Amino acid sequence: GRGLKSHAYIHSVQFSHHVFLNLHTLKFYCLPDNYEIIDSSLEDITYVLKPTFTAQQITNLDKQAKLSRAYDGTTYLPGIVGLNNIKANDYANAVLQALSNVPPLRNYFLEEENYKSIQRPPGDIMFLLVQRFGELMRKLWNPRNFKAHVSPHEMLQAVVLCSKKNFQITKQGDGVDFLSWFLNALHSALGGTKKKKKSEQRAMKAPWGDARDPQCPPSMFFCP
């Protein structure tokens, strides 16, 4: 909030930091005067927080790869950027980076419209994985990042919660086990079957593609 007793208001008075961003509405405010700031020069900040991709941009990702320049002057290739190692989450980072470069999976999650209207039962937390993975995917492929690396913190918080702490940030895990759990969790959250025996007997079919599709190499999909 930005009321008289809010942290933001007090901070603006004590340290003369006056511009604040509401992370939900993506609107900027000047405190303590409390008025909205409308300035196109701030648009690059909101885009870093919530990048978007058109269908045409997604189609051209693998056709027109070119280096981008971060705010600090570092050059990077969108999609090929580092993920911060918060403590002991490198096993998860490796899996998330690999999945972000599987074109059918990447293309599906870059466009939020593909899954935002999926209905889940009340109280179901598993769809949080879908939302956070989509957000991370769009940040990894953002050509206008401020830095040549991305924080997976929100994504990993969802992993810890949805896996009931089987996979954690502070404790090393097995990458293969994480991959198996993560793909099945995404598949289930998007409306896929939960019957284990069926998923073991046939290639996993999900909204982003089918391992039996000749255009999708078998190595792109996994069947735990």
Buried (B, 14 or more C-beta within 10 A) or exposed (E): EBEEEEEBBEBBEEEEEBEBBEEEEBBBBBBEEBEEEEEEEBEEEBBBEEBEBEEEBBEEBEEEEEEBEBEEEBEBEBBBBEBEEBEEBBBBBBBBBEBBBBBBBBBBBBBBEBBEEEEBEEEEEBBBBBBBBBBBBBBBBBBBBEBBBBEBBBBBEBBBBBBEEEBBBEEEBEBEBBBBBBBBBBBBBBEBEEEEEEBEEEBBBBBBBBBEEEEBEEEBBBBB
